[in-house]
């Protein structure tokens, strides 16, 4: 009886998932579904293995003896495992603890600054009425077309005239002035929230700021998490700006420290360099996997206007 119901619903193409879920497993796993999963994973797994291969090599090198790094054929599982490479590489040549503190300060500041400075204009562009609003939004989007290389020299002249060269200020202040892509992303997400909520709040006497703080932002956690992840990872891995503005060793970030690890010493200890690279990568992995659900949801929902 159940198989007849399933066949009937399959022919009608109505409520298929509901009835397949109720059917026994040997009826749910039809040949078409099996081949669908086989082909899908046959395409995904080789691509995933190709992209994860450099990370596996880095992790393997971080645990090897120096004479095991370039042996042929490659020895993927080190024997013995040198866990002391991580502590030795962290303190042997450069003050990576200082670099870690600097990177955390700059990255956390970027997250807070971007969330604050981008949510306000995004809310104005999405929810408020103003003459010329669309023209201003188009101007914001136009700045996204400018490549970073075009603005490097004017920014350097500006920060030098302000006396900020060889300080963290050129890295701490810009996130508080807004970022066009984040403004665009938040604005598109804010458009998906029904405006009836705004009207109901205004009837109760809420101001625009109260609507933003108590209604829009709590409903926009996926988009805010997306901005936070992008801001943290972008500033954590930022190499160009610290290279331009920072000179003293106590001001450097982890990205610059890794580069000096590679280029400052004649005989490079690859096992120590890879161990430090793994440690530097850990915060990025933690931030991404903790916010992965919000990140995927934010990207999926952005641009869907109700």
N, C-alpha and C positions, 0 to 999 in steps of 0.2 A: 504493500500500500504506500509506504513512504517513497519507494523508488518511482512509483507512478506520479506522485505529487511533485517530486523533484523534476522528473522529465517534463511534466506539464508546465511547470514554472520556467524551466529552461527554454522551452519553446516560446513561451509568452514574453520572456525577457523582463519579467516583473518580479521584484523582490528576490532575486537569485541568491544573494549572499545570505539572506535570512533563512532560506530553506536549505541551502547547502550546509549551513552551520548546524542545522537540526539533524541532517542526515548522518549516518554512520561514516567513519573515516574512510572505509573502502569505497564508499560512493562519492565522498567529497573529492578524493584524489583521482580524478579522471585523467586520462592520458594527456589531454590538452593542457590542463593545469600543471601536470608534472613537467611537460616539455617547456612550458613557459618559465618555470623556476630554473630548470636546467640551463636553458639558453641565457637567461638573465644573469645567473651567477657565473656562467662560463665567460661572459663578457666583463663582468665586474671584477672578479677575483684576479685575473692577470693584470688589469689596470691598477688595482689596489696594491698588488705585489710590486709592480714596477715603481710606484711612487713611494712605497715604504722601504724599498731596498736601501737607499742612501742612509736612512735613519738607522736601520739594522746594522749597516757597516760602521756607522759612527759609534753606536753602542758597543759593538764587538771590539772595535779598536780601543775604546775607552777602558776596556777590561783586559787588554793584552800586555804581554811583555814587549819591550821595544823590538826584539829580534823576531817577533811573530807577526809584525804588521804587514810586511811586504812579501811574505812567503807565498810560493805558488805550488799547488793550488791554494786558494785562500782558506784559512782556518776560521770558520765562522764562530765556533764555540771555543773561546780561549781556555787553555789548560796550562797553568792554573788561572783562576780568576783573580785579577789584581784590583781589589776594591780600594786599595790605598791610592790608586791613581787620582781619585776624586779629591781627596784631601791634599795630596801633594801638589797637584796642578793648581788648586785654588790659592795656595799660599807661597809657592816656590818662587815665582818670578814677579808677580804683580799683586797689588792690594785689591783683590777682587771683592772683598767685603765692602770696601769703600765704593767701588763701582756699583755693587748691588744696591747700596743705600741710595746712591744718586739716581739709578734707573727707576727704583721704586718711587722716589719722590717725584720725578718727572712724569712717570706713567700715571700714578694715582692723581696727580694734579691735572693731567690731561683729561682723565675720565670725568672728574668733577667739573672741570671748566667747560668741557664740551657739552655735558648734560645741561648745565645751567644756561650757557650762552646760546645753545642751539634750540632748546625747548621754547624759549621766549619768542624769537622771531617765527619759529615754525607754528606756534599757536596763533600768532597774529595773522600769518598768511592763510591759515586754514580756517579760523573761526571768526575773526573780526572783519567788520566792514570798513573799508577805507578807500578813498579815491586814489587811483594809481597803484593799488596793491599788486595787481598782476604785472604791471610794468616793473615794479621793484623786485618782484620775485623772478622775473625774467633776467634782470640784471644780476641777481644772485647766482642764477644758473649759468649765466655767461662767464662768471669768474671760474667756473669749473673747467672751462675750455682752456684756460691759460696753463701751460705746463709749468712745473715747479722751477725749471731752469730759468724762466723769464723773470721770476720775482726774487731770485736769490740775491742778485747784486743790489737792487733797491732796498731789500730788507737788511742786508749787511750794512749798507751805508747808514740806514736809519738807526739800527741798534748800536752801531759804532758811535754815531753822534750823541746818542743817549748815554754813552759810557757803559754799555752793557756787554761789551766784548770781553771774553774770558770770564763770563759769569753764567749762571743758570737762567737768568731772566729771559733771554731770547727763546728759551725752551719752555718757560713757565707761563709767560704772558699770552702768547698767541692763542692757546686753547680757550681763553676767556673772551676772545673776540669773535667766536663763531667759526664754523667750518661749513662751506656750502653744501657738501654732500650730506652731512648730518642734518642740516636744516631741511633739505629736500626730503630725506628719508622720514624724518619725524612729521613733517607737514603732510606727506602722503598718508601716513598712518593715522594722523589726527582726523583726516577727512573720512576715515572709515567709521568713526564714532558718531552715532546719530545726534543731530543737532537738537532734537527734542529734549535731551538731557540739559543742554545749555538753557533752553527756554524755561524748563521747569525750575532750574536753579535760580534764574533771574527773577522769576515770579516770587520765589522765597526770599529775594533780596540779596542774592550772592553777587559779588563783583566779578570782574574778569579774572583777577588774580585768584580768587577763591575757586572759581570754576576750574581753572588750570590746575591748581594744587589738589583739590579734593575730588575732581571728577576725571579730567583728561589724563593726568599723569598716572593715577592708579590703574586706569584702563589701558595704559600704553606700556606696560612692563616689557612686552616682547620687543618693541621698538627701542626702548631705553636700554635694554640689555644688549641689543645689537650695536647701538652706538658705543656703549661701554666697552664691549669686546673689541670693536674696531679701534677705538681710541687707545686702549691699553696695549694691544699687540702692535699697532702702528708706532707708538712712541717707545715701546720696549725694544723693538727692532730698528729704530731709527738710527741711521749711521751718518747721513750727510750733514744734518744740522749740528750735532755735537762735534763733528770733525771740523766744521767751519768756525764755530764760536768758542770752543773750549781748548785751552792750552795746558793748564796746570794738571798734574796727575790726579790730585785729590778731587778734581771736578769731573773727571771722565766717567763715561757710562760703560756698561758691559759690552756693548757693540764695539766701541773703540778699544776696550781692553782686549777683546778677542783678536782684533786686527793687530794690535801691538804684540800680542802673544805669537802671532804668526810671522810678523816681519821684523821684530826687534832682535831676535836671537839667530845666530848663524845656523846652528844645528837645532832644528825644530824637534821638540819632543811631541810627536804626533799623538802618542797615547795620552799624554797629559792635556794637550790641546783639545782632543776629542772628549775627554772627561769633563773639562770645563764647559765645553759646548753643550753637553748633555745637561749639566746643571743649569745653564742659562736657559735652556729650552723648557725646563720643568714648569716654571710659572706660566708660560704661554699655554702649555697643555692643560694645566689645572684650570686656568681661566676659561679656556674654550669648552672643556668637557663639563664644567660646572654650569656654564650658561648655554650649553648646546641646545637644549630644548627651547629656551626663550629665543635664541638666535635664529633657529630654523623657523619658528613661528613668526617672528618679526619679519624675516625676509619674505615668507609666504604671504603674509597679510598686507604688506606694504603695497600700496597702489590699488587695492580693492576699495573702491569708493561705494559707500552704501547709497 
